[in-house]
Amino acid sequence: MIVTVFRARLKDGIDVPALEVMGARMAELAQGMPGFISHKDYVAADGEAVTVVEFESMELQEAWRRHPEHVVAQQRGQREFFSEYRIQVCELIREMKLPR
């Protein structure tokens, strides 16, 4: 499993409804991609937004990263919405669950 962690801070004065529409479309698009497992969004107490996305393999995660509509959204995010961001792509080494 490949886990992508996207952490970002928003610019002041952005068009929040436009960002929400774009985010909803990206979630819908990701869910339709082969190998998609899950997607979760969080906002930390300090205002940092965190998105965690899981795909079955690196190949399928890369297909998502390169999807033309996602590429446009990435560029728009850099230009219009995010003052900073960090993307971490990780391979799952171990997983523990309760209940088992």
N, C-alpha and C positions, 0 to 999 in steps of 0.2 A: 504494500500500500504506500502511496505517496501522499504526504500531507503538505499543503501549502499554507503558510501563515502570512497574511497580509496585514501589516500594521500601518496606520496612517493618522495624520493630524490634518484637520481641515483649515483652509485659508479663512480669514475673517471675511464676512460679508458675501459668502457664496450663495448661489441659488439652491437652497436645500431641497425644495421640491424636485428640481431637475436632477439632483444627485440621487434622490430616492427613486425616481423613475428609472434612471440608468442602472442603479443597483438592483432593482426588481427585475429588469430585463436581463441583466447578467446572471442573476440567480436562475431565472427561467431557462436561459440558454445553457448554462452549465449543467443543469439537471437533465437536459436532453442529450448531453454528450455521452458517447460510449465510455464506459468505465467509471462514470460518476458514482460516488458513494454518498457523500454528504456535504452540506454547506451550513455554517453557523456564523452569525454576526454577534459581536459583543461591543460594548462601549465601557471602557475602564473609568474609574472615578476621576482620573486626571484628564479625561476627554479623549484619550487615544482610542480609535476604532480598530477592532481586530476582527478579521474574517479568517475562518479556518475552512479549507476545502480539501476533501479527500477524493483521490482517484485510485483506481486499481493498479495502475502502472505508470512509470515515467513516460512511456510513449503516449499514453492516453492523456496524461496531464499536459504534455507538450502540445498535443493537438488542441487542447483547450487554450493554452497560452497563445497559440498562433491563429486561433479562429479569427477571421477577418473582422467580425463585429466586436469581438473582445479587444482586438488590437486598437480599433478606433476608440473604444471606451477607455483603454489604458492611456492613450494619448490625450484624450479629453480630460481625464482625471489629473494628469500631470499639468496640463495647461490651466484648467479652470478650478479644480476642487481641492487639491492636496498641497499643503505647504511642505510636507515631508512624508515619506513612506519608506517601508522596509519590507522586502519579500524574502521569506525563507522557505526553501523547498527541501523537504526532509523525507527520508525513507524510513518507514516503520521498522524498528528493530525488535521491539517486544510490545505485547499488549496483554493487559490483565483486566478482567472484568468481574463484576459482582452483580447479579448472580452469575455463576460460571456456566 
